[in-house]
Amino acid sequence: MTAVPSSLLRDLSALLGPKGLISDADRAPYERGYRYGAGRAAALIRPADVDQLRSVIRYCHAQDIRFFAQGANTGLVGASTPDDSEEQILISLGHMTAIETLDPLDRSMTVQAGARLSAINAAAAPHDLFFPIDLGADPSIGGMVATNTGGSRMMRYGDVRRNLLGLEVVLPDQDATLLSNLTGLRKDNSGLDWKHLFVGTSGAFGLVTRARIELHAVPRRTAAALVVPQTQAAVPHIIGLLENALGDSLTACEGMSRRAMQAAFDHNPALRRPFGGDIPDYAILVELGTSLSDRIMPDLDGILVDILGSACEGPAALVQDVLFGRAADFWAIRHSISDGVAAMGQVIAFDISVQRSALPAFRAAAIDLIEREFPQLILCDFGHCGDGGDHFNLVWPNDIGPAREDRAPMIARLRTALYDLITTEFHGSFSAEHGLGPYNQGFYDRLKSAPERQLTAAIKDRMDPKNLVGNIRFERGSLSPAPPPTA
Ligand SMILES: Cc1cc2nc3c(=O)[nH]c(=O)nc-3n(C[C@H](O)[C@H](O)[C@H](O)COP(=O)(O)OP(=O)(O)OC[C@H]3O[C@@H](n4cnc5c(N)ncnc54)[C@H](O)[C@@H]3O)c2cc1C
């Protein structure tokens, strides 16, 4: 790789005009990630359109300059920020945000890559439609495609992949080839459905410039409950019971451990406290929604009362307690957890998934490991238990030593032990929904099988022969296991 030319900023300015460059004074929010990643780019640019973007990519290819895309910079694996080489160009999609078409009959929308989730939903709302990826951040569609965002209502609506009808991308090759299929067809088996190569691959194969997405009817009515299971082992059975009885009116099942809920209440005193002073070990936020018309509107609250009421009865009862209330109050607790946990100390986050039926056994084994080997840590896990996901977050309290700068070896040991447990004993994922980035590169190298990594590297070679785009390294030669990363 050659060093960036001294004429870089002049050259970029000639390609993009003065509005296309982000000034030094405005760098900070682009160069630091939400959770991981901080570095310095050789230049930060914001192309106005696809033509400008392609001219920059052709230039980077000719000059051997590395680059990567940034959307809203809400990614959680350090992939959306530069490394510290000062040799990468950060390409923000922040000027390519238009909602280009909205077709209520086809229930689809074509948007530019920088469009934010909130803007997409604001445009869809007058048609009683929405894009059903639901999370506590406001990402761009390009970033959501690149990470295949899941979110809280994934068990009902699926992830981004399931709601993606078409894509336009620019490849990192000599011509900055434009690949586009935005027809929005729901059935098309006339050849390779190549858009999937760009979903969940962290922008490593090319830059998304436009997407055609599927919209859904906004639920006309919702109902919610907090369900306290009798035991941890009952959790998948409760979810199965609800799913069988409610079909696709079941929109979310979010698990919250006692310490996670406590952290939310401590941090946000304005929250309603449904349990009084006695927070249970675990609760599931259950949400139902229906878009059926007023004439055939089912009594969602009544249905929920009936099903959960009977699950509380008898010697084999699955449910210990149920609290009914406003969905907004329950979601406020769920969405306060991240900030509450962060306020407790150093968060060591794990975005994992296992088969839903294996979640109780995984939690038991992981809790056992933590208590045995890392007793100073407090487990504050929560997450999308309806689809087998768990944000298995541990907190190292501020008042327990050693100091943060001396904790790295212990945290590295913890990460290795937990990811090994998840992948080898439970056949789970070390990155359930946040994708790949420098944070988990070492685990990818070590825990993904060699044939899977080899295939990925071969596709990468074809798409990006000079290995210029993205922040992930795909091995080209031998695929011997890499050492575990440090914290
Ligand atoms: C509070 C909070 C809650 C979250 N909850 C969830 C959750 O419930 N579920 C979930 O799945 N995620 C969640 N996330 C993670 C995050 O929001 C997603 O990964 C997000 O969709 C990334 O979108 P972005 O626009 O912010 O992308 P960025 O952070 O800017 O980039 C992320 C990756 O996408 C690439 N990229 C960005 N734009 C493009 C493009 N146009 N073309 C090609 N590659 C591109 C980047 O290079 C990088 O590799 C959460 C994050 C936060 C901060």
The ligand as an ORCA input file, in Angstrom:
! r2SCAN-3c Opt
* xyz 0 1
  C     -28.178      2.450     21.426
  C     -27.968      1.459     20.315
  C     -28.834      0.382     20.185
  C     -28.635     -0.552     19.165
  N     -29.500     -1.608     19.073
  C     -29.339     -2.495     18.070
  C     -30.261     -3.585     17.929
  O     -31.193     -3.757     18.708
  N     -30.075     -4.433     16.900
  C     -29.040     -4.275     16.005
  O     -28.929     -5.076     15.078
  N     -28.149     -3.264     16.117
  C     -28.281     -2.373     17.118
  N     -27.391     -1.347     17.241
  C     -26.233     -1.288     16.299
  C     -26.336     -0.298     15.134
  O     -27.351      0.638     15.291
  C     -26.404     -0.996     13.800
  O     -25.248     -1.725     13.556
  C     -26.670      0.048     12.689
  O     -27.669     -0.429     11.887
  C     -25.508      0.590     11.905
  O     -25.969      1.648     11.026
  P     -25.166      3.023     10.872
  O     -25.811      3.829      9.802
  O     -25.010      3.692     12.174
  O     -23.781      2.468     10.326
  P     -22.304      2.872     10.753
  O     -22.116      2.717     12.215
  O     -21.976      4.187     10.181
  O     -21.492      1.731     10.000
  C     -21.583      0.385     10.401
  C     -20.930     -0.498      9.324
  O     -21.651     -0.351      8.107
  C     -20.786      0.120      7.072
  N     -21.552      1.042      6.246
  C     -22.216      2.161      6.628
  N     -22.823      2.722      5.577
  C     -22.539      1.958      4.511
  C     -22.843      2.027      3.128
  N     -23.587      2.997      2.617
  N     -22.352      1.073      2.308
  C     -21.580      0.066      2.781
  N     -21.243     -0.048      4.077
  C     -21.733      0.888      4.937
  C     -19.624      0.776      7.790
  O     -18.454      0.803      6.979
  C     -19.492     -0.123      9.004
  O     -18.802     -1.301      8.637
  C     -27.559     -0.394     18.253
  C     -26.692      0.699     18.380
  C     -26.888      1.609     19.401
  C     -25.932      2.762     19.496
*
